[in-house]
Amino acid sequence: MASGLGALVIGLAAFTLPSAYLTESPGPVFNTIGEIQESPVISVHGADTHETEGSLSLTTVYVNGAPTSTVRVFDALRGWIAPSVDLTPHELVYPSGTTREEVQQRNQAAMASSQELALAAALDHLDVDYTVELSVMQFTEEAVAAGTDEILIPGDQMLAAEGEEITGLEGLRQAVNEAAGEPIELTVVRDGQPVEVEVPTYQEADGEYYVGIMLATEFDFPVEVDIRLEDVGGPSAGLMFALGLVDTMTEESLTGGVNWAGTGTVDPDGTVGPIGGVAQKTVGARNEGAEHFLAPRPNCDELEGRLPGGIEVYGVEDVDQAVAILEAVRDNDEDFLAGLQPCGR
């Protein structure tokens, strides 16, 4: 009897131990063309602005687990059962030794960057000129081990990858992934002259390929934008910020009063990149009343069999396509919508 009771106590205690997993669950949404505490989320200065209607909401995911919080064994088991919660081994997301402060700083920096990239993408869609430069800052340990720091030097300005102009980070990431571990040909400006170099690429545990170059991005915009949104981090709001800016600077409403939500990184040329937690974000959007959802086309496979009822999901590759879909739904253009490739169905 005593041994059985002891085993029960030990078993119950095991449920309270920290697990080796992170959980992702649906988070709140924020309307980029709405207000927070009676102040607009987006304010544009130096350009004509117009009244908006409906919603273009960015979506978020609650990520729980070390180093920002603790997911205990019981929480992990509960998440494993819940259809809208995903479990991910901690080491696949955060390198060993990552601190809570480092995660917060990284997320804040990514959010600030996504706002700049969104403005660039919005201006590109609206055919408003601006300038951008990407230049080498420093290298990761993996890049140094591969000898990249002997090929590139801080200050090199990126021009092209495999002969294609680089307009932003997403375009460079795409080119590196297409290299699939082979060296990639980059064209840079050094001391005022174009130089072509071959740079090694390597694969990380997440399956993505990298060159290990940390870049500085410098924009010169003809308008100023203030985005009021606190306690939200990461780069995945870029697409919805861009659409909110386009809607704000366009005379006719993009939504026609319809409630939209979405997610995706964005590059200055409007390219929409994949994100994490897309299944959770569609659930969170549906729960907040969104009727339609924009997802990065590369994420559509993750939604197979996981789409919640009551919301229509569209896969997009760039801002131009996203705007075209918004307008087609607004105008009830059934022929256009019928020709779209399904996303998650």
WOGI-V167047 format. One record per residue. RES is the residue in three letters. PHI is phi in radians with two decimals (* if undefined). OMEGA is omega as a letter, one per 30 degrees, with the letter a starting at -180 (999 if undefined). D_CENTER is the distance of its C-alpha to the mean C-alpha in whole Angstrom. Layout:
BEGIN
res = <RES RES>
phi = <PHI PHI>
omega = <OMEGA OMEGA>
d_center = <D_CENTER D_CENTER>
END
This chain:
BEGIN
res = <MET ALA SER GLY LEU GLY ALA LEU VAL ILE GLY LEU ALA ALA PHE THR LEU PRO SER ALA TYR LEU THR GLU SER PRO GLY PRO VAL PHE ASN THR ILE GLY GLU ILE GLN GLU SER PRO VAL ILE SER VAL HIS GLY ALA ASP THR HIS GLU THR GLU GLY SER LEU SER LEU THR THR VAL TYR VAL ASN GLY ALA PRO THR SER THR VAL ARG VAL PHE ASP ALA LEU ARG GLY TRP ILE ALA PRO SER VAL ASP LEU THR PRO HIS GLU LEU VAL TYR PRO SER GLY THR THR ARG GLU GLU VAL GLN GLN ARG ASN GLN ALA ALA MET ALA SER SER GLN GLU LEU ALA LEU ALA ALA ALA LEU ASP HIS LEU ASP VAL ASP TYR THR VAL GLU LEU SER VAL MET GLN PHE THR GLU GLU ALA VAL ALA ALA GLY THR ASP GLU ILE LEU ILE PRO GLY ASP GLN MET LEU ALA ALA GLU GLY GLU GLU ILE THR GLY LEU GLU GLY LEU ARG GLN ALA VAL ASN GLU ALA ALA GLY GLU PRO ILE GLU LEU THR VAL VAL ARG ASP GLY GLN PRO VAL GLU VAL GLU VAL PRO THR TYR GLN GLU ALA ASP GLY GLU TYR TYR VAL GLY ILE MET LEU ALA THR GLU PHE ASP PHE PRO VAL GLU VAL ASP ILE ARG LEU GLU ASP VAL GLY GLY PRO SER ALA GLY LEU MET PHE ALA LEU GLY LEU VAL ASP THR MET THR GLU GLU SER LEU THR GLY GLY VAL ASN TRP ALA GLY THR GLY THR VAL ASP PRO ASP GLY THR VAL GLY PRO ILE GLY GLY VAL ALA GLN LYS THR VAL GLY ALA ARG ASN GLU GLY ALA GLU HIS PHE LEU ALA PRO ARG PRO ASN CYS ASP GLU LEU GLU GLY ARG LEU PRO GLY GLY ILE GLU VAL TYR GLY VAL GLU ASP VAL ASP GLN ALA VAL ALA ILE LEU GLU ALA VAL ARG ASP ASN ASP GLU ASP PHE LEU ALA GLY LEU GLN PRO CYS GLY ARG>
phi = <* -1.12 -1.15 -1.14 -1.13 -1.12 -1.10 -1.12 -1.09 -1.10 -1.11 -1.14 -1.11 -1.08 -1.15 -1.61 -1.29 -1.10 -1.67 -1.68 -2.14 -1.79 -1.98 -2.07 -2.39 -1.00 -1.94 -1.28 -2.06 -2.37 -1.35 -1.18 -1.83 -1.88 -2.24 -2.22 0.92 1.16 -2.13 -1.11 -1.12 -2.04 -2.17 -2.00 -2.15 1.69 -2.63 -1.16 -2.15 -2.42 -1.13 -2.08 -2.59 1.21 -2.56 -2.28 -1.60 -1.41 -2.09 -2.33 -2.28 -1.37 -1.91 -2.03 2.47 -1.03 -1.67 -1.53 -2.80 -2.08 -1.84 -1.49 -0.95 -1.07 -1.09 -1.12 -1.11 -1.13 -1.16 -1.10 -1.41 -1.22 -1.19 -1.76 -2.07 -1.99 -1.93 -2.33 -0.97 -0.94 -1.20 -1.39 -1.89 -2.12 -1.06 -0.98 1.62 -1.11 -1.74 -1.00 -1.11 -1.11 -1.11 -1.11 -1.12 -1.12 -1.15 -1.14 -1.14 -1.15 -1.14 -1.06 -1.13 -1.11 -1.20 -1.14 -1.11 -1.12 -1.10 -1.05 -1.15 -1.12 -1.14 -1.07 -1.10 -1.51 1.04 -1.81 -1.29 -2.72 -2.11 -2.56 -2.30 -1.94 -2.34 -1.21 -1.82 -2.76 -2.26 -1.32 -1.06 -1.13 -1.18 -1.11 -1.10 -1.48 1.53 -1.12 -1.21 -1.66 -1.80 -1.93 -2.30 -0.94 1.79 -1.03 -1.71 -1.29 -2.00 -2.67 -2.20 0.91 1.46 -1.74 -1.01 -1.63 -1.87 3.07 -1.13 -1.12 -1.10 -1.19 -1.03 -1.09 -1.12 -1.16 -1.15 -1.17 -1.20 0.91 1.65 -1.47 -1.04 -1.97 -1.51 -1.99 -1.90 -2.22 -1.79 -2.29 0.96 1.44 -2.13 -1.23 -2.32 -1.78 -2.37 -1.86 -2.02 -1.13 -2.12 -2.55 -1.81 -1.74 -1.11 -1.37 1.56 -1.49 -1.80 -2.42 -1.88 1.27 -1.87 -1.63 -1.94 -1.70 -2.00 -2.21 -1.92 -2.28 -1.75 -1.47 -2.28 -1.97 -2.29 -1.94 -2.05 -1.74 -2.80 -1.89 1.07 -2.22 -2.22 1.70 -1.65 -1.36 -1.50 -0.94 -1.06 -1.26 -1.08 -1.05 -1.18 -1.08 -1.19 -1.07 -1.09 -1.12 -1.74 -2.00 -1.11 -1.54 -1.06 -1.29 -1.62 1.10 1.61 -1.40 -1.61 -1.97 -2.50 3.14 -2.80 2.47 -1.26 -2.51 -1.82 -0.98 -1.48 1.64 -1.06 -1.72 -1.90 -1.21 -2.42 -1.72 1.24 -1.13 -1.13 -1.14 -1.22 -1.16 -1.16 -1.06 -1.14 -1.06 -1.12 -1.69 1.65 -1.21 -1.69 -2.40 -2.41 -1.82 -2.16 -1.02 -0.91 -1.11 -1.54 -1.07 -1.06 -1.20 -1.63 -1.02 1.32 -2.15 -1.29 -1.30 -1.26 1.51 -2.54 -1.76 -1.94 -2.13 -1.51 -2.26 -1.84 -2.74 -1.13 -1.01 -1.17 -1.07 -1.11 -1.08 -1.21 -0.99 -1.18 -1.16 -1.16 -1.02 -1.61 0.97 -1.48 -1.16 -1.11 -1.10 -1.14 -1.18 -1.51 -1.37 -1.23 -1.06 -2.24 1.44 -2.20>
omega = <a a l l l l l l l l l l a l a a l l l a l l l a a l a l a a a l l a l a l l a l a l a l l l l l a l l l a l l a l a a l l l a l a g a l a l a a l l a l l l l a a a a l l l l l a a l a a l l l l a l a l l a l l a l l l l l l a l l l l l l a l l l l a l l a l l l l l a a l a a l l a l l l l l a a l a l l l a l l a l a l a l l a l l l a a l l l a a a l l l l l l l a a l l a l l a l a l a l a l a l l a a l a a l a l a l l l l a l l a l l a l l l a l l a l a l l a l a a l a a a l a l l l l l a a l a a l l a a l a l l l l a l l l l l l l l l a a a l l a l l a l l l l l a a l l l a a l a l a a l a a a a l l a a l l l l l a l l a l a a l l l l l l l a a l l a a l a l l a l a a l a l l l 999>
d_center = <55 54 52 50 49 48 46 44 44 42 40 39 38 36 34 33 32 28 27 25 22 18 18 15 16 15 15 16 14 15 16 15 19 21 22 22 25 27 25 22 19 19 22 22 25 27 27 28 26 27 27 24 24 23 19 16 14 10 10 10 11 14 14 18 20 21 21 20 22 24 24 28 29 30 26 25 28 27 23 24 27 24 22 19 19 18 19 18 20 20 20 17 15 17 20 23 24 21 22 20 20 18 15 16 16 13 11 13 13 9 9 12 11 8 11 13 11 11 15 15 14 16 19 19 19 22 24 24 24 23 23 20 21 19 22 22 22 23 23 22 25 24 24 27 29 28 30 27 28 31 30 28 28 27 27 26 24 22 23 23 22 25 26 23 22 19 17 14 12 10 14 15 13 14 18 18 17 19 22 22 23 26 26 24 26 25 26 27 29 31 34 34 34 31 31 30 29 28 26 25 22 22 20 18 19 15 17 15 17 17 20 19 19 18 18 19 17 20 20 23 22 25 24 22 20 20 17 18 16 17 16 12 10 7 4 2 6 6 8 10 11 12 14 16 17 18 20 21 23 24 28 27 25 22 22 26 25 23 21 17 14 10 7 4 4 7 10 14 15 13 11 8 7 6 5 7 10 10 14 14 12 14 17 16 16 19 21 20 22 19 21 18 15 12 10 9 12 12 11 14 17 15 16 20 22 20 19 21 24 24 21 20 17 16 14 13 13 13 14 17 17 15 18 21 20 20 23 24 24 25 28 29 29 29 30 27 25 27 26 22 21 21 18 18 22>
END
